[in-house]
Amino acid sequence: TPFVVFQPDSVLRAEGTDAEFDALVGGGGEGGAYRWQREISPGVWGSLIDAPGSIEGADTNTLRVIAVDPSDAGRYRLRYTSVCGEATTVAATLAVVPGPGCPGDVNGDGSVSS
């Protein structure tokens, strides 16, 4: 029976930077399938396989969200299935904060200050 060895950690990332979630599953035998999921409403999870946007590794033990934006914020988990059974990690949260403003924007108005 598969079991989770290493749970993914929640992360806080600035908008425009990459976020990564890692997990490790053991005891699944050969030929298992990794499927990262995102919570789309409370208790409802959707697969990130073929998801739109900048997602890498949705079918591996490491998920990477490229150049995060506020719409990427949420809860993510890994589900592993094999002929021996399945295991699901706890949910990890991606929090996204505003990225750095315009270079040279001293007063934060969106344009280069003189």
Secondary structure as GFF3:
##gff-version 3
##sequence-region A 1 114
A	DSSP	beta_strand	3	6	.	.	.	ID=ss1
A	DSSP	beta_strand	11	14	.	.	.	ID=ss2
A	DSSP	beta_strand	19	22	.	.	.	ID=ss3
A	DSSP	beta_strand	24	26	.	.	.	ID=ss4
A	DSSP	beta_strand	33	41	.	.	.	ID=ss5
A	DSSP	beta_strand	44	47	.	.	.	ID=ss6
A	DSSP	beta_strand	55	56	.	.	.	ID=ss7
A	DSSP	beta_strand	62	65	.	.	.	ID=ss8
A	DSSP	three_ten_helix	70	72	.	.	.	ID=ss9
A	DSSP	beta_strand	74	82	.	.	.	ID=ss10
A	DSSP	beta_strand	85	88	.	.	.	ID=ss11
A	DSSP	beta_strand	92	97	.	.	.	ID=ss12
###
